[in-house]
Amino acid sequence: METEKRVLVSCGTAIATSTVVAAKIHEIAKEAGIPVKVSQCKAAEIRSKVSTFRPHVVVSTTPVPSDLGVPVVNGVPFLSGIGMKEAKKKILEALLS
């Protein structure tokens, strides 16, 4: 049995935008057969959330530090539809590694 992977979704307020992106991540993981736990946070909370939640990947719709120690994927394509295939690929690579 595979272990559950953790994805941290970050946006400016951790309300609307991250909720949309989190739903897309659940869909992507389900299609790939990967059990996931998705948590949402504000960009300002990202460092403390990474240290406590310990995600396998961070998906953010706003700029976050690049030195978090985990892969960071731009989540804007899940809102705009532009570049979604590449973002999805990067998320799956991080979850499967």
ROLO-253279 format. One record per residue (C-alpha): residue number from 1; residue in one letter; chain; z, y, x. Coordinates in Angstrom, 1 decimal. Each point is the difference from the previous one (the first is absolute). Layout:
<nubas>
  seq  type  mol       Z       Y       X
  NUM     a    A       Z       Y       X
...
</nubas>
This chain:
<nubas>
  seq  type  mol       Z       Y       X
    1     m    A     0.0     0.0     0.0
    2     e    A    -1.0     3.4     1.3
    3     t    A     2.7     2.6     0.5
    4     e    A    -0.2     3.2    -2.0
    5     k    A    -1.6     2.9     1.8
    6     r    A     1.4     3.6    -0.3
    7     v    A    -2.2     3.0    -0.6
    8     l    A     1.4     3.6     0.0
    9     v    A    -2.0     2.5    -2.0
   10     s    A     0.6     3.7     0.8
   11     c    A    -1.2     3.2    -1.7
   12     g    A     1.3     3.5    -0.3
   13     t    A     2.4    -0.6    -2.9
   14     a    A     0.1    -3.8    -0.4
   15     i    A    -0.9     0.3    -3.7
   16     a    A    -3.6    -0.1    -1.3
   17     t    A    -2.2    -0.5     3.0
   18     s    A     2.0    -2.7     1.6
   19     t    A     0.3    -1.8    -3.3
   20     v    A    -3.8    -0.2    -0.3
   21     v    A    -0.3    -1.2     3.6
   22     a    A     2.8    -2.5    -0.4
   23     a    A    -1.8    -1.5    -3.0
   24     k    A    -3.2    -0.4     2.1
   25     i    A     1.9    -1.7     2.8
   26     h    A     1.5    -2.5    -2.5
   27     e    A    -3.6    -0.8    -1.2
   28     i    A    -1.3    -0.4     3.6
   29     a    A     2.8    -2.3     1.0
   30     k    A    -0.3    -2.1    -3.2
   31     e    A    -3.7    -0.4     0.6
   32     a    A     0.7    -1.2     3.6
   33     g    A     2.9    -2.2    -1.1
   34     i    A     2.5     1.9     2.0
   35     p    A     3.5     0.5    -1.5
   36     v    A     1.0     3.7     0.5
   37     k    A     2.9     2.3    -0.6
   38     v    A    -1.0     3.6    -0.4
   39     s    A     2.4     2.9     0.4
   40     q    A    -0.8     3.7    -0.5
   41     c    A     1.4     3.0     1.8
   42     k    A    -0.6     3.7     0.7
   43     a    A    -1.7     0.8     3.3
   44     a    A     3.2     1.8     1.1
   45     e    A     2.0    -3.3    -0.4
   46     i    A    -2.5    -2.2     1.9
   47     r    A     2.0    -0.5     3.3
   48     s    A     3.2    -1.1    -1.7
   49     k    A    -1.9    -2.1    -2.5
   50     v    A    -1.9    -1.8     2.8
   51     s    A     3.2    -0.8     1.8
   52     t    A     1.7    -1.4    -3.1
   53     f    A    -2.9    -1.6    -1.9
   54     r    A    -1.9    -1.2     3.1
   55     p    A    -3.5     0.0    -1.4
   56     h    A    -2.9    -2.0     1.4
   57     v    A    -2.3     3.0    -0.8
   58     v    A     0.4     3.6    -1.2
   59     v    A    -2.6     1.4    -2.4
   60     s    A     0.3     3.8    -0.4
   61     t    A    -2.0     2.6    -1.9
   62     t    A     1.5     2.8     2.2
   63     p    A     0.3     0.3     3.8
   64     v    A     2.9    -2.0     1.5
   65     p    A     1.1    -0.5     3.6
   66     s    A    -2.2    -2.4     2.0
   67     d    A     2.9    -1.4     2.0
   68     l    A     1.7    -1.9    -2.8
   69     g    A    -0.5    -3.4     1.8
   70     v    A    -2.1    -1.4    -2.9
   71     p    A    -3.6     0.4    -1.0
   72     v    A    -0.7     3.1    -2.2
   73     v    A    -2.9     0.0    -2.4
   74     n    A    -1.4     3.0    -1.8
   75     g    A     0.6    -0.5    -3.7
   76     v    A    -2.3     2.8    -1.2
   77     p    A    -3.0    -2.4    -0.5
   78     f    A     2.0    -1.7    -2.8
   79     l    A     0.0     3.3    -1.8
   80     s    A    -3.5     1.3     0.8
   81     g    A    -1.9    -3.4     0.2
   82     i    A    -1.6     1.2     3.2
   83     g    A     0.7    -2.4     3.0
   84     m    A     2.0    -2.4    -2.2
   85     k    A    -1.7    -3.1     1.5
   86     e    A     1.1     1.0     3.5
   87     a    A     3.5     0.9    -1.0
   88     k    A     0.4    -3.3    -1.9
   89     k    A    -1.2    -1.9     3.1
   90     k    A     2.5     1.8     2.2
   91     i    A     2.9    -0.8    -2.4
   92     l    A    -1.0    -3.7    -0.2
   93     e    A    -0.3    -0.2     3.8
   94     a    A     3.5     1.4     0.4
   95     l    A     1.4    -2.3    -2.6
   96     l    A    -1.6    -3.1     1.5
   97     s    A     0.9     0.7     3.6
</nubas>
